[in-house]
């Protein structure tokens, strides 16, 4: 599980972000929370409901978590904000390739020395 260093959170999830991330890591139950991740397909983001992480078979190893939101509408609004921010940062709406090439700088867990 890799977490974006500037994690996007809405007003309801910001005070509880450490608790939410811990519950995701240890497969705890989350109600009315959506986790926004970088899509592995050709889409930009995936909106995953928090209750999906309760399943032990749901792997979190390769997730790149970019945001946390309370409710589906909040998640959609947060994704719109993220797309606007990333488009401004990278200068194009096709920012996913550039963003993922810099994943060692943008996400936690890549700078570890074994």
LOLUMKOL-696672 format. One record per residue: residue in three letters; residue number from 1; x, y, z of N, C-alpha, C, O, CB in turn. Coordinates in Angstrom, 1 decimal. Each point is the difference from the previous one (the first is absolute). Last residue first. Glycine has a CB too. Example, Ala and Ser with C-alpha at 12.3 -4.5 7.8 and 13.67 -1.06 7.14 Angstrom:
REM residues 2
> residu|num|n.xx|n.yy|n.zz|ca.xx|ca.yy|ca.zz|c.xx|c.yy|c.zz|o.xx|o.yy|o.zz|cb.xx|cb.yy|cb.zz
> SER|2|12.8|-2.2|7.1|0.9|1.1|0.0|-0.8|1.1|0.8|0.5|1.1|0.1|0.7|-1.7|-2.3 .
> ALA|1|-0.9|-5.1|2.1|-0.9|1.2|0.0|0.9|1.2|0.0|1.0|0.0|0.7|-2.9|-1.2|0.5 .
END
This chain:
REM residues 114
> residu|num|n.xx|n.yy|n.zz|ca.xx|ca.yy|ca.zz|c.xx|c.yy|c.zz|o.xx|o.yy|o.zz|cb.xx|cb.yy|cb.zz
> UNK|114|16.6|-1.8|1.6|-0.1|-1.3|0.6|1.3|-0.6|0.2|0.1|-1.1|0.5|-2.3|0.8|-1.5 .
> UNK|113|-0.3|5.4|0.6|1.2|-0.8|-0.4|-0.1|-1.3|0.7|-0.1|0.0|1.2|1.5|2.1|-1.6 .
> UNK|112|-5.2|1.8|-1.3|0.5|-0.9|1.0|1.2|-0.7|-0.5|0.1|-0.3|-1.2|-2.3|0.0|2.2 .
> UNK|111|-1.0|3.5|-3.1|1.3|0.4|0.3|0.7|-0.8|1.1|1.0|0.4|0.6|-1.7|1.9|-1.2 .
> UNK|110|-3.9|-2.8|-1.1|1.0|-0.3|-1.1|1.4|0.4|0.4|0.9|-0.5|-0.7|-2.8|0.9|-0.9 .
> UNK|109|-2.2|0.2|4.4|0.3|-1.4|-0.2|1.0|-0.3|-1.1|0.4|-1.2|-0.2|-2.6|0.8|1.1 .
> UNK|108|-1.3|4.7|-0.9|0.8|-0.6|1.0|0.3|-1.5|-0.3|-0.7|-0.6|-0.8|-0.3|2.2|2.5 .
> UNK|107|0.2|2.3|-5.5|-0.7|-0.9|0.9|1.0|-0.5|1.0|1.2|-0.1|-0.2|-2.7|-0.6|-1.7 .
> UNK|106|2.7|3.9|-1.6|-1.4|0.4|0.4|-0.6|-0.9|1.1|-0.9|0.4|0.7|0.7|0.5|-3.0 .
> UNK|105|4.6|-1.5|0.1|0.0|1.3|0.7|-1.3|0.3|0.6|-0.1|0.7|1.1|1.9|0.1|-2.6 .
> UNK|104|-1.2|-4.7|-1.0|0.9|-0.1|1.1|0.1|1.3|0.8|0.3|-0.1|1.2|1.0|-1.6|-2.6 .
> UNK|103|-4.0|1.4|-2.6|-0.6|-0.6|1.2|1.0|-0.2|1.1|-0.5|0.0|1.2|-1.1|-1.2|-2.7 .
> UNK|102|1.6|3.2|-3.2|0.6|0.7|1.2|-0.5|-0.7|1.2|0.0|0.7|1.1|0.1|1.4|-2.4 .
> UNK|101|-1.7|-3.6|-2.8|1.4|-0.1|-0.2|0.7|0.7|1.2|1.2|-0.4|0.3|-1.4|0.4|-2.8 .
> UNK|100|-4.5|0.2|2.2|0.5|-1.3|0.5|1.5|-0.2|-0.3|0.6|-0.8|0.7|-2.9|-0.1|-1.1 .
> UNK|99|0.2|4.9|-1.0|-0.2|-0.1|1.4|0.5|-1.3|0.5|0.7|-0.1|1.1|-2.7|1.5|-1.2 .
> UNK|98|2.0|-0.6|-4.5|1.0|0.9|0.7|-0.1|-0.2|1.5|1.0|-0.1|0.7|-1.1|1.7|-2.6 .
> UNK|97|-3.2|-3.8|-0.7|1.4|-0.6|-0.2|1.1|0.8|0.7|0.8|-0.6|0.6|-1.7|-0.2|-2.8 .
> UNK|96|-3.6|2.5|2.4|0.2|-1.3|0.8|1.3|-0.6|-0.3|0.7|-0.4|1.0|-3.1|0.0|-1.1 .
> UNK|95|0.2|4.6|-1.7|1.1|0.1|1.0|0.3|-1.4|0.6|1.0|0.0|0.7|-1.7|2.3|-0.3 .
> UNK|94|-2.2|0.3|-4.2|0.5|-1.4|0.0|1.2|-0.1|0.9|1.2|-0.2|-0.5|-2.0|-0.1|-1.9 .
> UNK|93|-1.4|4.4|1.7|-1.0|-0.9|0.7|0.4|-1.4|-0.1|-0.6|-0.9|0.6|-1.2|2.5|-1.1 .
> UNK|92|5.3|2.6|0.7|-0.8|-0.7|-1.0|-1.0|-0.9|0.8|0.2|-0.3|1.2|1.6|0.3|-2.9 .
> UNK|91|1.6|2.7|3.9|-0.2|0.8|-1.3|-0.9|-0.7|-1.0|-0.1|0.5|-1.1|2.3|0.5|1.5 .
> UNK|90|-0.6|-2.0|4.4|0.7|-0.7|-1.1|-0.3|0.7|-1.4|0.7|-0.4|-1.0|-0.8|-1.7|2.3 .
> UNK|89|-1.8|3.9|2.8|1.4|-0.4|0.3|0.7|-0.5|-1.2|1.2|0.4|-0.2|-1.9|-0.9|2.6 .
> UNK|88|-4.0|1.5|-2.7|0.8|1.2|0.2|1.5|-0.3|0.2|0.9|0.7|-0.4|-2.9|0.4|1.3 .
> UNK|87|-0.9|-4.7|-1.1|0.1|0.6|-1.3|0.8|1.3|0.1|0.8|0.3|-0.9|-3.1|-1.3|0.3 .
> UNK|86|1.3|-1.2|4.6|1.1|-0.7|-0.7|0.1|0.6|-1.5|1.1|0.0|-0.5|-1.6|-2.1|1.9 .
> UNK|85|-2.9|3.9|1.4|1.3|0.3|0.6|1.1|-0.7|-0.8|1.0|0.6|-0.3|-2.0|-0.4|2.5 .
> UNK|84|-3.5|-1.0|-3.4|0.3|1.4|-0.3|1.5|0.3|0.5|0.7|0.7|-0.6|-3.2|-0.1|0.8 .
> UNK|83|0.7|-4.8|0.8|0.3|0.1|-1.4|0.4|1.4|-0.4|0.9|0.2|-0.8|-2.5|-2.1|0.4 .
> UNK|82|0.2|1.1|4.8|1.3|-0.6|-0.2|0.4|0.1|-1.5|1.1|0.3|-0.3|-1.5|-1.9|2.2 .
> UNK|81|-3.9|3.0|-0.5|1.0|0.9|0.5|1.4|-0.5|-0.3|0.9|0.8|-0.4|-2.4|-0.1|2.2 .
> UNK|80|-2.1|-3.5|-2.8|0.0|1.2|-0.9|1.1|1.0|0.4|0.7|0.6|-0.8|-3.2|-0.9|0.4 .
> UNK|79|1.8|-3.4|3.2|0.7|-0.4|-1.3|0.0|1.2|-1.0|1.0|0.2|-0.6|-1.8|-2.6|1.0 .
> UNK|78|-1.6|3.0|3.6|1.4|0.0|0.3|0.8|-0.4|-1.2|1.1|0.5|-0.3|-1.6|-1.1|2.6 .
> UNK|77|-4.2|0.4|-2.5|0.5|1.4|0.1|1.5|0.1|0.2|0.7|0.8|-0.6|-2.9|-0.1|1.5 .
> UNK|76|0.2|-4.9|-0.8|-0.1|0.5|-1.4|0.5|1.4|0.0|0.8|0.4|-0.9|-2.7|-1.9|0.3 .
> UNK|75|1.5|-0.6|4.8|1.1|-0.6|-0.8|0.0|0.6|-1.4|1.1|0.3|-0.5|-1.2|-2.4|1.9 .
> UNK|74|-3.4|3.3|1.4|1.2|0.7|0.5|1.2|-0.6|-0.8|0.9|0.8|-0.3|-1.9|-0.5|2.5 .
> UNK|73|-3.1|-2.3|-3.0|0.0|1.3|-0.5|1.2|0.8|0.4|0.6|0.7|-0.8|-3.1|-0.7|0.8 .
> UNK|72|1.8|-4.3|1.8|0.3|-0.1|-1.4|0.1|1.4|-0.6|0.9|0.3|-0.9|-2.0|-2.5|0.7 .
> UNK|71|2.3|1.4|5.4|-1.1|-0.1|-0.9|0.4|0.1|-1.4|1.1|0.5|-0.4|-2.5|0.5|2.1 .
> UNK|70|5.0|0.6|1.4|-1.2|-0.6|0.6|-1.2|0.1|-1.0|-0.4|1.1|-0.4|1.3|-0.4|2.7 .
> UNK|69|4.7|-1.2|-3.3|-1.2|0.9|0.0|-1.2|-0.7|0.7|0.0|-1.2|0.1|0.8|2.3|-2.2 .
> UNK|68|5.0|-1.1|0.6|-1.0|-0.6|0.9|-1.2|1.0|0.0|0.1|1.2|0.2|1.6|-2.5|1.3 .
> UNK|67|3.0|0.3|-4.9|-0.9|0.8|0.8|-1.0|-0.8|0.8|-0.2|-1.2|-0.3|0.4|2.8|-1.5 .
> UNK|66|3.7|-3.3|-0.7|0.1|1.4|-0.3|-0.9|0.8|0.8|0.3|1.2|0.4|0.4|-1.7|-2.7 .
> UNK|65|1.8|-4.7|2.0|-1.1|0.8|0.5|0.3|1.4|-0.1|1.1|0.5|0.4|-1.6|-2.3|1.2 .
> UNK|64|2.0|-2.9|-3.8|0.5|1.3|0.1|-1.1|0.9|0.4|-0.7|0.5|-0.8|2.5|-1.0|-1.0 .
> UNK|63|-0.8|-5.2|2.0|-0.9|1.2|0.0|0.8|1.3|0.1|0.9|0.1|0.8|-2.8|-1.5|0.2 .
> UNK|62|3.2|-3.5|-0.8|0.4|0.9|-1.2|-0.9|1.2|-0.1|-0.1|0.6|-1.1|1.0|-2.6|0.0 .
> UNK|61|-1.4|-1.2|4.8|1.4|0.1|-0.2|0.3|1.0|-1.1|1.0|0.8|0.1|-0.7|-3.2|0.6 .
> UNK|60|-4.5|0.7|1.4|0.3|1.4|0.0|1.5|0.2|-0.4|0.5|1.2|0.2|-2.3|-0.8|1.6 .
> UNK|59|-2.4|-4.4|-2.5|1.4|0.3|0.2|0.2|1.5|0.0|-0.6|0.7|-0.9|1.3|-2.9|-0.1 .
> UNK|58|-4.8|-1.3|2.3|0.2|1.3|-0.8|1.4|0.5|0.3|0.3|0.4|1.1|-2.7|0.2|-1.1 .
> UNK|57|0.5|-4.4|2.2|0.6|-0.4|-1.3|0.2|1.3|-0.9|0.7|-0.1|-1.0|-1.9|-2.1|1.2 .
> UNK|56|-0.9|2.3|4.2|1.5|-0.3|0.1|0.6|-0.3|-1.3|1.2|0.2|-0.2|-1.7|-1.1|2.5 .
> UNK|55|-3.7|4.2|-1.3|0.3|-1.3|-0.5|1.5|-0.3|0.1|0.8|0.8|-0.5|-2.8|-0.7|-1.1 .
> UNK|54|0.2|4.2|2.6|-0.3|-1.0|1.1|0.3|-1.4|-0.4|0.3|-0.8|0.9|-2.1|2.3|-0.1 .
> UNK|53|1.9|2.4|-3.7|1.3|-0.4|0.6|-0.2|-0.9|1.2|1.0|-0.5|0.5|-0.1|2.7|-1.2 .
> UNK|52|-4.6|-0.3|-1.8|0.8|-1.0|-0.8|1.2|-0.5|0.7|0.4|-1.1|-0.2|-1.3|2.2|-1.9 .
> UNK|51|-1.9|2.6|3.7|-0.4|-1.4|0.5|0.7|-1.1|-0.8|0.0|-1.1|0.4|-2.2|2.1|0.3 .
> UNK|50|2.7|3.7|-1.9|0.8|-0.4|1.2|-0.3|-1.4|0.4|0.8|-0.7|0.6|-0.7|3.0|0.1 .
> UNK|49|-0.7|-0.6|-5.9|-0.6|0.2|1.3|0.7|-0.7|1.2|0.7|-1.0|-0.2|-2.9|1.1|-1.0 .
> UNK|48|4.3|2.0|-3.4|-0.3|-1.3|0.7|-0.7|0.3|1.3|0.5|0.7|0.8|1.6|-1.7|-1.9 .
> UNK|47|-0.7|3.4|-3.9|-0.7|0.3|1.3|-0.4|-1.3|0.6|-0.9|-0.7|-0.5|0.0|2.9|-0.4 .
> UNK|46|4.9|-0.7|-2.9|-1.0|-0.9|0.4|-0.6|0.5|1.4|0.7|0.4|0.9|0.4|-2.4|-2.1 .
> UNK|45|1.6|4.6|-3.3|-0.1|-0.4|1.5|-1.1|-1.0|0.1|-0.9|-0.2|-0.8|1.6|2.5|1.5 .
> UNK|44|0.9|-1.2|-5.1|0.9|0.8|0.9|0.0|-0.5|1.4|1.0|-0.3|0.6|-1.3|2.3|-2.1 .
> UNK|43|-0.6|-5.2|-2.9|-0.6|1.1|0.7|1.0|0.7|0.9|1.1|-0.5|0.2|-3.3|-0.7|-0.3 .
> UNK|42|3.2|-2.8|-2.4|0.2|1.2|-0.7|-0.7|1.2|0.6|0.2|1.2|-0.4|0.1|-2.5|-1.7 .
> UNK|41|1.2|-2.6|5.3|-0.4|-0.1|-1.4|0.2|1.3|-0.7|0.9|0.8|0.4|-2.6|-2.5|0.2 .
> UNK|40|2.5|1.1|4.0|1.0|-0.8|-0.7|-0.4|-0.1|-1.4|0.9|-0.4|-0.8|-0.4|-0.9|2.9 .
> UNK|39|-1.7|5.4|1.4|-0.5|-1.2|-0.7|1.2|-0.7|-0.7|0.9|0.6|-0.5|-3.1|0.5|0.2 .
> UNK|38|2.2|1.9|4.9|0.4|0.1|-1.4|-0.4|-1.3|-0.7|0.4|-1.1|0.5|1.6|2.7|0.0 .
> UNK|37|-4.8|0.0|3.8|1.3|-0.5|-0.4|0.3|0.2|-1.4|-0.9|0.3|-0.8|0.6|-2.1|2.5 .
> UNK|36|-3.2|3.1|2.8|0.3|0.4|-1.4|1.5|-0.5|-0.3|0.9|0.4|0.6|-2.5|1.6|-0.6 .
> UNK|35|-2.6|-3.3|3.6|1.4|0.1|-0.1|0.3|0.3|-1.5|-0.5|-0.8|-0.9|1.0|-0.8|2.9 .
> UNK|34|-4.9|2.3|1.5|0.5|-0.4|-1.3|1.5|0.3|-0.1|0.4|1.0|0.4|-2.7|-0.6|-1.4 .
> UNK|33|-1.8|-1.2|5.1|1.3|0.6|-0.4|0.4|-0.5|-1.4|-0.1|-1.3|-0.2|0.8|1.6|2.7 .
> UNK|32|-4.6|-1.7|0.4|-0.2|1.3|-0.6|1.3|0.8|-0.3|0.1|1.2|0.0|-2.3|-1.1|1.1 .
> UNK|31|3.0|-4.0|2.0|-1.3|0.2|-0.5|0.0|1.5|-0.6|0.5|0.9|0.7|-1.6|-2.6|1.0 .
> UNK|30|4.8|-2.5|-0.3|-0.2|1.4|-0.3|-1.3|0.2|-0.6|-0.3|-0.6|-1.0|2.8|1.0|0.7 .
> UNK|29|0.7|-4.4|3.1|-1.2|0.4|-0.7|-0.1|1.5|-0.1|0.2|0.7|1.0|-1.3|-2.7|-0.2 .
> UNK|28|5.8|-0.8|-0.7|-1.1|0.3|0.9|-1.2|0.5|-0.8|0.1|0.3|-1.2|1.6|0.3|3.0 .
> UNK|27|3.1|-2.4|-3.0|-1.3|-0.5|-0.5|-1.1|0.3|1.0|-0.9|-0.9|0.3|2.1|-0.9|-1.5 .
> UNK|26|3.4|3.4|1.3|-0.2|-1.1|0.8|-1.4|-0.6|-0.3|-0.6|-0.8|0.8|2.1|1.7|0.9 .
> UNK|25|0.1|3.0|-4.1|1.2|-0.9|0.1|-0.4|-1.3|0.7|0.5|-1.1|-0.4|1.0|3.1|0.4 .
> UNK|24|-4.7|1.4|-0.2|0.2|-0.5|-1.3|1.1|-1.1|0.1|-0.1|-1.1|-0.6|-0.7|3.3|-0.6 .
> UNK|23|0.0|0.3|5.0|-1.1|-1.0|-0.2|0.1|-0.6|-1.4|-0.3|-1.2|-0.2|-1.2|2.5|1.7 .
> UNK|22|4.5|2.1|-0.4|0.3|-1.1|0.8|-1.1|-1.1|-0.2|0.4|-1.2|-0.1|0.8|2.6|1.8 .
> UNK|21|-1.9|2.7|-3.7|1.1|-0.7|-0.7|0.4|-1.2|0.8|0.4|-1.0|-0.6|0.4|3.2|-0.3 .
> UNK|20|-4.0|0.6|2.8|-0.6|-0.6|-1.2|1.1|-0.8|-0.7|-0.2|-1.1|-0.5|-1.4|2.9|0.2 .
> UNK|19|2.9|0.7|4.0|-0.9|-1.1|0.5|-0.5|-0.7|-1.3|0.0|-1.3|0.0|-0.7|2.5|2.1 .
> UNK|18|3.1|2.7|-2.8|0.9|-1.0|0.5|-0.8|-1.3|0.4|0.4|-1.1|-0.2|1.2|2.9|1.0 .
> UNK|17|-4.1|2.1|-2.2|0.7|-0.7|-1.1|1.0|-1.1|0.5|0.1|-1.0|-0.7|-0.3|3.2|-0.6 .
> UNK|16|-3.3|1.1|3.4|0.1|-1.5|0.2|0.9|-0.7|-1.0|-0.1|-1.2|-0.1|-2.2|1.3|1.1 .
> UNK|15|1.2|4.7|-1.0|0.4|-0.3|1.3|0.2|-1.5|0.3|0.7|-0.3|1.0|-1.9|2.3|-0.3 .
> UNK|14|-0.2|-0.7|-5.2|1.3|0.6|0.4|0.4|-0.3|1.5|1.1|-0.4|0.2|-1.5|2.2|-1.9 .
> UNK|13|-3.9|-2.8|-0.7|1.0|-1.1|0.2|1.4|0.5|0.4|0.8|-0.7|0.5|-2.0|-0.6|-2.2 .
> UNK|12|-2.6|4.2|0.8|-0.5|-1.0|0.9|1.1|-1.0|0.3|0.0|-0.6|1.1|-2.3|1.0|-1.9 .
> UNK|11|2.9|3.2|-2.4|-0.1|0.5|1.4|-0.4|-1.1|1.0|0.4|0.1|1.2|-1.0|2.1|-2.2 .
> UNK|10|3.1|-4.0|-3.3|-1.0|1.0|0.1|-0.1|0.4|1.5|0.7|-0.5|0.8|-2.0|-0.4|-2.8 .
> UNK|9|5.8|-0.8|-0.7|-1.1|-0.4|0.9|-1.0|1.1|0.0|0.3|1.2|-0.1|1.3|-2.5|1.6 .
> UNK|8|3.3|-0.5|-4.1|-1.2|0.9|-0.1|-1.0|-0.6|1.0|-0.3|-1.2|0.0|0.8|1.8|-2.4 .
> UNK|7|5.1|-0.9|2.5|-1.3|-0.8|0.0|-1.2|1.0|0.0|-0.1|0.9|0.8|1.2|-2.8|0.3 .
> UNK|6|4.1|2.0|-2.0|-1.0|1.1|0.2|-1.4|-0.5|-0.1|-0.8|0.4|-0.9|2.5|1.3|-0.1 .
> UNK|5|1.7|-4.9|0.5|0.5|0.9|1.1|-0.8|1.2|0.3|-0.1|0.4|1.1|2.3|-1.2|-1.8 .
> UNK|4|-4.0|-4.1|-1.1|0.5|1.3|-0.6|0.4|0.9|1.2|-0.7|0.1|1.0|-0.8|-0.4|-3.0 .
> UNK|3|1.7|-5.1|2.4|-0.9|1.2|0.3|0.7|1.2|-0.6|1.2|0.3|0.2|-2.1|-1.4|1.9 .
> UNK|2|0.9|-4.6|-2.6|0.8|1.2|-0.1|-1.0|1.2|0.1|-1.0|0.0|-0.6|2.8|-1.2|-0.9 .
> UNK|1|-1.5|-4.5|2.5|-0.8|1.2|0.0|0.9|1.2|0.0|0.8|0.2|0.9|-2.7|-1.4|0.3 .
END
